[in-house]
Amino acid sequence: MSDIEIARKAKKENIKDIASKLNLKDEDLRPYGHHIAKIDINSINKLPNKNSKLILVTAITPTPAGEGKTTTSVGLSDGLCKIGKQSTVCLREPSLGPSFGMKGGAAGGGYAQVIPMEHINLHFTGDFHAITSANNLLASLIDNHIYWGNKLGIDSRRVSWKRCIDLNDRALREITANLGGISNGYPRLDGFNITVASEVMAIFCLASDLKDLERRLGNITIAYTRDKKPIFAKDLKAEGPMTVLLKQALMPNLVQTLENNPAIIHGGPFANIAHGCNSVIATKTSLKLSDYVVTEAGFGADLGAEKFLNIKCRMAGLAPDAVVLVATIRALKMHGGVSKENLKTENIEAVKSGISNLKKHIENIRKFKLPVVVAINHFIADTENEMLALKDECKKINVEAISCQHWSKGGEGTVELAKKVVEISNQEKSFEVLYEDKISLLDKIETIAKEIYDASEVIADNKIKEQLKQFEENGYGNFPICVAKTQYSFSTDPALKGAPSGHSIPIREVRLSSGAEFIVVVCGEIMTMPGLPSVPAANSIHLNDNGEIEGLF
């Protein structure tokens, strides 16, 4: 059966019954039908803190063969419940861009899914629409202010705030706004980001509460004057109405797994162009409600995990207790040079060659002083010899690799992994971030490039260096770094598989996210508004004769 067929046949429990497993009462919920609810912010604030374990799920560098972080996260949480632990899986919300583009949905797969799958992968509770509206409200207030006399002296050539939409649309990357004559405003260059790359999304996911959300929104840098003085959203009094639009959205969403265990899904910044983690509020809420919280960070560990640890944990005061690194035999063979068409053929040498990518990610995680276990997401074509080769290579670096069959067996397929996670999460650890706040912004960038990407140098022209110095002079020198680059390689060249070293990291531009409180460093050819592939997933999505959705995966 397909993922959507499995999800459709699931026996869902009423969301109130799922909430009761977390000791939440009816008055703590804001139901969206029978199987989805938001958890009331006021109820969250009253919850006491627990000595809970936070488990981060990350992965090797993505390939077209698939890795399965979300599937593994759901399966592991179900596995922890199978062995008698109270666990909640805490995930990002899917974006419509990938759902109708190339990647598909993000609700897991097989028998390790969160449900109702169709709702989660489409409009869900409208959080992304609220974020899009808040972003675009600010954009409209900027143009309106310029139209009505421009008292703040905004230089229309230096408006840095873009509009956004939660779809892949390359035609909107660069546009000209305000055409049509004097009554429509002063024409200027503009553009769109995808919603998950909006600074509003980043702020939404890093805010600790409504007051912090409003403060951060007010601190967004929207434009500059002719003498390069920054203009903030609060100068337009935009933070109030933006917060109003986001008030309901800021409540975390409660759903369930196929095995009727709790799942909290909230926020969804991309990890290749944003910081790639679900909301701080969702993670902290889960930690108050469960003994174990399984969360994921987007794409490979060089992007999602690095940002989870250096940005989210730094800002929110979080510290993971263990890291699960997801790999597949198929993906390792691709990193070892095998084409997608030949993945079904046993190739032990390719597995051993591709393990260089896995080992580099393990090495990186250990730099944060965290215990790690490898979860081998099992595919039917994997051979025993390939599996043994992978496990033996992991033993050489003192890491256990565990075969997991959650896609076909659900929580039962991750029992061994769950037991290992419990074991290593109870070990003593001394988590530390990769770089200190006080070092220069360029030093932070070079630290990530050399320590995480194994690059030999960062290429930044004088204009980039001057911008970084200006950020520091304006009081933003303590901000962490959020790198935007391809997810398909440690380098900025998506064709370089395995574990390339000695390469250069070219910086195309740097952007100040003064509300989210980090510096975005755009490297290589990465775009903050993706385009659709030649054959988008949207081509296969339709309603059948029964009015049911087909083609969504």
N, C-alpha and C positions, 0 to 999 in steps of 0.2 A: 504494500500500500504506500501511496505517497504521503508526505508529511501532512498535507491538508486533509487527506482521508483519515489518517490516524487521529488527528486533532478533532475531526468532526465526530468520530465514534467515541470519543472520550466521555466518561461519566463524570461530569462536572458537579462539584458540590456548591451549594449556595455560598456566596462570598462571606456571609455572616458566620458560617461554620468554619471557614478557613481562618477568619479573624479570631475566632474563639481559641484556635490552637496557639495564638500569640497572646492570649489573655486580653484581647481587645473586645470591647462591648459595642452594642449597636449604636450607641450615641457617639462612639469614636469614629464612625464611618460616614462617608458621603457616597452612598451607592450610585453606580451607573448601571442600572439593570440588576440582574441576579448574580453576575459572575465577575464584576469589576467594582471596585470602590476606591475612593480616595480616603486617606487617613487624615483626620482633622489635625491641623497644626496645633491647636490648643491642647488636644489630647497628647500629642507627642511631647510637648513641653513639660507635661506633668509626669512623664514616665521616668522612673529612676534609672541610673546607669547600672549596667551589669558588667561583670568580668568576662566578656565574650571574646571569642576568637574570630579574627578577621583573616579570611583566606583569599588571596589574590590568584585569579586564573589568567594566565597570559599564554603566549605561543611563540613558536619559531616564526621566521619571516614568511609571510603568506605566499602561496603559489596558487595557480589555477586548480591544483589537485585538492585544495581544501584542507583546513586544519581542524576547525570545530571547537572554538573557545566557548561559545554560548551553549552548544550541545553538551560539552564537558562540564560547564558550570552547573547547568540544570541537573545533569546526571549525578554529579558529585553531591549536590545538595540532597537529592533523593537518596543517594547512597548513605549519606550521614544519617538521614532519618531511618533508613533500613537497619542501621546498627544501634538505634536507640538514642541518637543525639537530636536535640532540637535545632533545626537548621532552616535558614531562609536564604534563598538565592536573590541577589540584588543586581539588577541588570540595567542597561541603557534602553531607552525606547528606540525602535527602528525609525529610520528616516524614509520618507516616500521616495527620495532620490534613488537610493540603491534598490528599493522594492520594485520600482518600475524601470530600473536601469540594468545593471549587470549582476550585482551581488545577490539580489533577492532579499527576502525578509530577514529578521534577526530574532526569531522566537525559538531557536533550537531546531532539532530535527529528529525524525524517527520517534522513538519512545522516550526521548529526553527533550520535551518541549514545555513551554509555558502556554497556557490557554486562557481565554479564547483567542486562537492564533490569528484569525482574520482581523479581529478588532485591534489587536496589538500591532499588527503589521500595517494597518491602514490608519484611520484617524484617531483610534484609541480614545482617550479622554479629552482630546483637543489641546494638549499642552503645547505642541509644536505650532499650532495655529495661533495660540496666545503669544508665544515668543515671536513669531513672524509679525503679528499685529503690533506688538510693543516696539519692535525694531523699526517698522515702517511708520509708526506714529512719530517716532523721533525724526525720521527722515522728512516727513511732511512738515513737522514743526520748523525744521531748519530752512526749508525752501519758503515756508510761509513768512518766517522772520525776515528773510532777505527781501521778499516781495513787499512787505509793509514797512520799508524804510531802513532796515538793517542797522538798528541802533548799536548792535555789538560790533559792527564793522567787520563782519565775516567776509573773508576773501573767497569769492565763489570758485576760484581756482584751487583753493586749499581746503575744500570740504572733504574730510576724510571718512565720513560716515556713509556707508552704502546701504541700499535696500537689500531685502532678502526674500527668498521663496524656498519652500521645502521640495524642490524638484531639481533634477539635472537639466540645465538649459544654457548651453554655451553661448547662445545668441545674446544673453543678458550680461555677459561678463563686462562689456564696455558699451555704454549707451549714451545718448544725448538726451537730457531731460529738459522740460519746460519749453518745448517748441510750440508754435501756434500763435505767436504774437504777444504783445505787451500784457494783455489780460491774463496770460498763463504763466508769467514769471520770466526771469532772466535765463536764457539758455546756458546750460553748462554740461560738462562731461560728468557722467555718473556711472554706476554699475551695480550689479547684484552679487551677493554671496549666497551660497546655499544656507538655509536656516541653521543647520548644525555647525556652520563655521562662523555664525554671528557672535559678536562679543556678548550680546544679550544671552545667548545660550550658555556661554562660558560663565557669565555672572550668575545665571539661574542655577548652575550646577555647583558653584563654589560658595554661594551665599549661605550663611548659617541660620538666618531667619528673615522675616519680612523687613525689619529695620536695616539689617545688613544689605539686603537686596536693594532697598531704596537708596542707601548710601552709595553703593557701588554703581548703580545706574546713573546717579547724579554726577559721578566722577568720570563718566565716559568722555573722552576727548573727541569732539565732533568736527572741529575745523580750526583754522588759524586765521588771524588777521593779516593784513599786508606786512606788518612788522613782526610776523611770526609769533604773536601772542596766542596761546591756546584758548579755545572756547570749549566749555564743558556743557554737558546736557543740563546740569543744574542752572546754568546761565539762562536757559530757555524755560526753566521750571518744568522740565519734562519728566523728572524722576517720579513725581506724584502720580500722574495718569498712567505712566508705564507700569508702576507697581500695582495699581488698581487692575490693570489688564492681566497681571501675572499672579494675582492673589490666590485664585482657586487653583491655578496650575502648579503652584509651589507645594501643594499637598501631594505626598507620594502616592503612587498607584499600587493597590494590592490586587493581585490575581493569584493563580495557582499553577502548579505543574500538573502533568498528566497523572501523577500519583497523588494529587490533591494535597501537596505540601505548599507552604506559603512562598510567594514570589513577589518582590517589590521592584517595580520597573519605573524609572523616573529620570528624565533628562537624556541627552544623547549626542554630545559633541563628537565629531569624528576625531580619530587619533592621528591621522596623517596631516590634518590642517587645523586641528584644535587639540584639546587636552585629553579627549578620549575616555572619559570616566562618567559614570552616573552621578547623580547629585550627592553632595555632602549630606544634605538632609535625609535622603533615602538611606545612605549607608549608616549614618548615626541612629536613625530610627530602627533599622534592622538590628543594630548592635544592642539597642535597648530591649528588643523583643525576643531575641534568639540567643542561644548559647554559641552557635556557629553561624557565621555569615560568609557566604561564598559570593564574591564579586568578580567582575572581569574588567580588563582594560583593553581597548581596541587594538587591532592589528598585532604586529609582533612586539616582543618585549622591548625592543629598541625604541619604540614609539610609545605605545600605550602604557606599559609598565614603568618606563622611565618617567613619564609625565605623572602617572598615578603617584609614584614615590616622591619625585622632586617637586611637584606642584600641589597635588591634592593633599597628600599626607602632610606636607610642610605647612600648608595653610590651615588645615582642619585639625591638626594635632593627632592624626591617626598613625598607627603603626601596625602593619600586617604581621601575623604570626607565622604564616607559611606562604609559599608560592608554588603553584602548580603550573608547570610548563607543558603545554600541549604540543604534541608532534604526531605526524602520521608517517608511516613507511612510504606512502605515495609521495608526500611532499619532500621527504628527505631524498628520495630518488631523483626528484626534479632538481633539487639543489646539487645533486651529484651529476647532473648533466643529462638525465633521461627525459625524452619528450613525453608530453601528455599521452600520446597515442600508444606508447610502449610501457606504460606503468604497470600493466597486468602481468608482465613477464618478470620472473624472479631475477634480481640483480643485486647481489650482496655487495659487490664492490661499489656500486652507486650509492647504496645505503651508507657504507662506511665513509665515502667521500662527502656525502651530504651532511653527515653528522657534524662536520665542521661548523655549520650554521647553528645547530643545537648547542654545541659546546660553547660557542661565543656567547649565546644568550645566557647559559648557565653561569659562565664567568662574570657576565654583567650583573646578574642578580646577586651573586655573592659579594659584589662590591658594596651592596647595601646591607651586608651582614645578615642576610635572611636565609633560612633553610628552604631547600627546593626539592621537589620530586617531579619526575617526568611522567606525564599521562600519555600513553600511546593510544590514540583514538583508532580503534581497530576497524579495518576494512576487510571485506570478504576475500579479496585477492592477496592479502598479506600472507607470506609463507612463514613457516616455523623457522627456517634458516635466517630469513631477514630479521625476524623478531629477536632471535638469539644474538645476531650480530649487533643489533641496536642495544640490547641489554648489556652485552659484554663491554661495549665501548663506554657505556654510562658507568659501569662498575669501575672502570679504570680511573675515572675522575670522582669516584665515591658518591655517585648519585644513583638512586634506584629508579628504574623505569618500569612502569606497571601497565600491562595491557588492559584496556577498558572497552567494554562492549555495551555501553549505555545506549547507543543508537538502536540496537536490536533488543536489549534487555532492560532498559531503564535503570533504575537505582540498583537493581541486582547486579548489573554489569560493572558497577564501580565500588562494590563493597571493599575489595582489597585496597583500592586507592583511598577510600574514606578512612579505613583503619590507619593507613600510613599518614594521612593528613592529621588525624588526631594525635598520633605519636609525635610527629615533628613540630606540630603547633604548640606542644607543651614543653618543648626544649627551651633552654635559656637562649636569649638572643639579644643583640644590641643594635637594633635598626638605626641606620644613619643615612642622611641624604648624601648625594654625590658631591655637592659643592656648598660652600657657605654663602650666606646672604651678602656678606660684605665685600667679596671679591668683585672685580669689574665685570660688566656685562659681556665684554669680549672674552674675558677669561672663562666665564661660565659657558659660553658657546664653544670655546676650544676644548673645555673639559668634556663636554658631552660628545663632541666630534671625535676626540682622541680616545676617550675611555669607553664610550658606548659603541661608536661606529668604527673604531680602529682606523681612523683617518690620520694622515700625516700632517695635514694642514687645513686651515680654514681660509678661504679666499674672500676677502672683503675689501672693496675699493674705499677710497678716502671719504666718499659721500656716506657710505654705510658707517664707517668709523666715527665720522662727525655726528651722525644721528645718534649713535650709541652714547657718545660723550654728552650730547645735548640731553638725552633722557636722564643721564646720571646727574647732570647739573640741575635739572628740574625736579629732582627728588625721587627718581624711579630706579636708582642704582641697585636697590635691594631686591628688586623683582626677580623671580625665577624666569627661566627661558622656556618657551613653547616652540619647538621646531616644527615647521611645516615642510615635509619632504615626502618622496615616494615611499610607500609602504613595502615595496617589493624587493628592497635591497638595503643592506647597511649603508651603502653609498647613495648618491643621488642618481645613479644610473640603474633603472629597473632591470636591465639585462644582466647585471652582475649578481649572480646567485652565490650560494655558499657563504663564505666568510671573507669577503675581500678585505685587504689591508693596504695601507700606504696610499690610499686615494685622497683626493681633495674634496672639500665640501664648499661649493661656491654659494655665497649668500646673494640672493637676488634683491631682497629688500628686507627691512625690519619695520615692524608696526608696533606702536604703543597701544596696549590694552589697559588703559589706566583704571577702568572699572573692574575688570577681571583681575587686575594686578599681576600681569605677566607681560613679557615682551615676546611677540611673535617674530620668529626668524624664518623667512621664506627662502627655501633652498632649491636649486635646480629648476625643473620645469613644472613643479606642482601648482595646481590651480585651486583657488578657493570657491570656484563655481565649476563643478564637474560637468562633462558633457555626456550624452547618451552614447552607447556603443552602436555599431552598425545594425545589430539585431537586438533591440532592447527587450528586457523581460516583459515590458508592457504589451508586446505583440501577442503574448500567449495568455494574457489575463482577460477573462470574460465571465459572464454569468451563464450557467447551463439552463436547461429547460425548467429546472426546479427552482430557479432563482438563486442557486448557490454559486459561490465564487470558485472558478477553476483557474489553474495556472499560477497561483500565488505559492511561493515556496520560501 
